[in-house]
């Protein structure tokens, strides 16, 4: 005779499991609830920090209203960057501070801030601007070799950045000044071809014309095109003989006087 196992309803089984594991359930629920609270607070705090940083950055721009000729002091941007280092607005403030220092002619200080941005915000969509700023600071100080290295690092390792045309134009200009006209021509031609409607492309086109005018040897010579079906010389196997037909056919019947 087979014994039948009585199946309890699902609700009863869950209740029985809960009663058996009451302490573990309570502790686990408390931990999960605590994690949720922490995550919510972190997200709220991050959002609030971003809002505060954006407002602080906007206040700097608002100070220019009514006085468009005035430029914000780099220290104002640096203060926002220091107070909100992990925010997007703080990152933008650091980049703006570097740009303001560059405009003031403080190239070493500007380069230092551009380099700081590249270290602290390497995932930022503005990374290209920072790398271009570093190269431009070397360039402005007359340190050509360092500038070329920085520009080429940007061009070769960050090809998707929007500032690549500016970097290539700067390289072409430096090569032209160094007398490396062939390397300059390559960049000018590329920019004139790929950026035809931009200011950089237009400037590159004018520079290219001047470069070719000064260096005629750079102008490519048109290649001679061979005839598609050249006419071969006559090759007759029948020998040609030239005969004096007049003397052979003229009858010797001239009457004697």
URHU-V607536 format. One record per residue. N is the residue number from 0. RES is the residue in three letters. PHI is phi in whole degrees, 0 to 359 (none if undefined). OMEGA is omega in degrees with one decimal (* if undefined). Layout:
{{N:RES:PHI:OMEGA} {N:RES:PHI:OMEGA}}
This chain:
{{0:UNK:none:-177.6} {1:UNK:274:178.0} {2:UNK:273:179.0} {3:UNK:263:178.6} {4:UNK:273:-179.0} {5:UNK:279:178.7} {6:UNK:268:177.2} {7:UNK:283:174.5} {8:UNK:301:-176.6} {9:UNK:301:179.9} {10:UNK:299:178.6} {11:UNK:293:-179.7} {12:UNK:294:177.7} {13:UNK:297:179.1} {14:UNK:296:179.4} {15:UNK:297:179.1} {16:UNK:295:-179.6} {17:UNK:296:-179.8} {18:UNK:296:179.8} {19:UNK:289:-174.7} {20:UNK:245:-175.2} {21:UNK:303:-175.1} {22:UNK:297:-179.2} {23:UNK:297:-179.7} {24:UNK:295:-178.9} {25:UNK:296:179.3} {26:UNK:295:179.6} {27:UNK:297:177.8} {28:UNK:297:178.4} {29:UNK:295:179.4} {30:UNK:295:179.9} {31:UNK:298:179.4} {32:UNK:298:178.5} {33:UNK:296:177.9} {34:UNK:296:179.0} {35:UNK:298:179.0} {36:UNK:298:-179.2} {37:UNK:297:-179.1} {38:UNK:296:178.9} {39:UNK:297:179.7} {40:UNK:294:179.6} {41:UNK:298:179.4} {42:UNK:296:178.5} {43:UNK:297:-178.7} {44:UNK:296:178.9} {45:UNK:296:178.6} {46:UNK:297:179.9} {47:UNK:294:176.9} {48:UNK:298:179.8} {49:UNK:295:178.6} {50:UNK:296:-179.7} {51:UNK:297:-179.9} {52:UNK:295:178.7} {53:UNK:296:178.3} {54:UNK:294:178.8} {55:UNK:296:178.5} {56:UNK:291:177.9} {57:UNK:293:179.5} {58:UNK:298:178.9} {59:UNK:294:178.9} {60:UNK:293:179.9} {61:UNK:296:179.3} {62:UNK:293:179.3} {63:UNK:273:-179.2} {64:UNK:298:-178.2} {65:UNK:89:178.5} {66:UNK:217:-173.2} {67:UNK:296:-179.8} {68:UNK:285:-177.5} {69:UNK:282:176.7} {70:UNK:247:178.6} {71:UNK:299:178.4} {72:UNK:289:178.6} {73:UNK:303:-178.2} {74:UNK:297:179.0} {75:UNK:295:177.2} {76:UNK:292:-179.2} {77:UNK:296:177.7} {78:UNK:294:177.3} {79:UNK:296:179.7} {80:UNK:297:-179.8} {81:UNK:286:-177.8} {82:UNK:283:-177.3} {83:UNK:228:-172.2} {84:UNK:292:-175.8} {85:UNK:262:-177.0} {86:UNK:263:176.6} {87:UNK:294:178.2} {88:UNK:293:176.6} {89:UNK:296:177.3} {90:UNK:295:178.4} {91:UNK:297:179.0} {92:UNK:298:178.9} {93:UNK:295:178.7} {94:UNK:293:177.6} {95:UNK:294:176.7} {96:UNK:297:178.4} {97:UNK:298:178.4} {98:UNK:296:178.7} {99:UNK:295:176.7} {100:UNK:296:178.7} {101:UNK:295:179.8} {102:UNK:299:178.8} {103:UNK:284:179.9} {104:UNK:83:178.9} {105:UNK:267:-170.1} {106:UNK:293:177.4} {107:UNK:298:179.1} {108:UNK:293:178.1} {109:UNK:297:179.7} {110:UNK:298:179.0} {111:UNK:298:-179.8} {112:UNK:286:175.0} {113:UNK:299:179.1} {114:UNK:293:176.5} {115:UNK:298:178.0} {116:UNK:299:-177.5} {117:UNK:295:177.8} {118:UNK:279:-171.9} {119:UNK:274:-176.0} {120:UNK:226:-174.8} {121:UNK:291:177.4} {122:UNK:263:-176.4} {123:UNK:287:174.6} {124:UNK:292:178.9} {125:UNK:262:-178.0} {126:UNK:300:-179.9} {127:UNK:300:178.9} {128:UNK:297:179.4} {129:UNK:294:179.8} {130:UNK:294:175.8} {131:UNK:295:178.1} {132:UNK:296:178.1} {133:UNK:299:-179.9} {134:UNK:297:-179.3} {135:UNK:295:178.0} {136:UNK:293:174.1} {137:UNK:300:-178.1} {138:UNK:298:-177.8} {139:UNK:294:178.9} {140:UNK:272:178.9} {141:UNK:78:178.9} {142:UNK:268:-169.1} {143:UNK:295:-177.2} {144:UNK:299:178.1} {145:UNK:295:179.7} {146:UNK:295:179.0} {147:UNK:299:179.0} {148:UNK:300:-178.9} {149:UNK:292:178.4} {150:UNK:297:-178.4} {151:UNK:293:175.6} {152:UNK:299:177.9} {153:UNK:293:-177.2} {154:UNK:293:-172.8} {155:UNK:279:-172.7} {156:UNK:253:178.5} {157:UNK:225:-172.6} {158:UNK:294:-178.1} {159:UNK:273:-177.2} {160:UNK:289:-177.4} {161:UNK:289:-176.8} {162:UNK:267:-178.7} {163:UNK:302:178.1} {164:UNK:302:178.6} {165:UNK:296:179.4} {166:UNK:294:179.4} {167:UNK:294:178.3} {168:UNK:295:178.1} {169:UNK:298:177.4} {170:UNK:298:179.8} {171:UNK:299:179.6} {172:UNK:297:179.6} {173:UNK:296:179.2} {174:UNK:298:178.3} {175:UNK:296:178.6} {176:UNK:296:179.9} {177:UNK:277:-178.9} {178:UNK:85:177.8} {179:UNK:271:-168.7} {180:UNK:292:-179.3} {181:UNK:294:178.1} {182:UNK:293:177.3} {183:UNK:295:-178.8} {184:UNK:300:-178.5} {185:UNK:301:-178.7} {186:UNK:290:179.4} {187:UNK:298:179.9} {188:UNK:296:-179.9} {189:UNK:297:-179.2} {190:UNK:293:179.1} {191:UNK:295:-179.5} {192:UNK:275:-173.6} {193:UNK:268:-179.1} {194:UNK:235:-171.5} {195:UNK:291:-175.1} {196:UNK:253:179.4} {197:UNK:258:178.6} {198:UNK:295:178.9} {199:UNK:294:179.1} {200:UNK:296:178.8} {201:UNK:296:178.5} {202:UNK:296:178.4} {203:UNK:297:178.2} {204:UNK:298:179.2} {205:UNK:293:177.9} {206:UNK:297:-179.8} {207:UNK:296:178.4} {208:UNK:299:178.9} {209:UNK:296:-179.1} {210:UNK:295:180.0} {211:UNK:291:178.0} {212:UNK:293:179.1} {213:UNK:280:-176.9} {214:UNK:230:-177.7} {215:UNK:301:-179.0} {216:UNK:294:179.1} {217:UNK:280:-178.8} {218:UNK:289:-179.5} {219:UNK:295:178.8} {220:UNK:278:178.7} {221:UNK:294:-179.2} {222:UNK:283:178.1} {223:UNK:287:-177.5} {224:UNK:264:179.5} {225:UNK:291:179.2} {226:UNK:293:-177.3} {227:UNK:292:-178.7} {228:UNK:230:-178.7} {229:UNK:296:-179.5} {230:UNK:277:-179.3} {231:UNK:287:176.9} {232:UNK:293:-179.3} {233:UNK:296:179.5} {234:UNK:235:179.4} {235:UNK:268:179.0} {236:UNK:277:-179.8} {237:UNK:270:-179.4} {238:UNK:292:179.2} {239:UNK:266:178.6} {240:UNK:240:-179.8} {241:UNK:257:-179.9} {242:UNK:239:176.9} {243:UNK:276:-175.4} {244:UNK:295:-178.7} {245:UNK:296:-177.7} {246:UNK:286:-177.4} {247:UNK:279:-175.0} {248:UNK:263:-178.4} {249:UNK:289:-178.3} {250:UNK:292:-179.8} {251:UNK:271:-175.6} {252:UNK:238:-179.9} {253:UNK:288:-176.5} {254:UNK:290:177.1} {255:UNK:286:178.4} {256:UNK:287:*}}
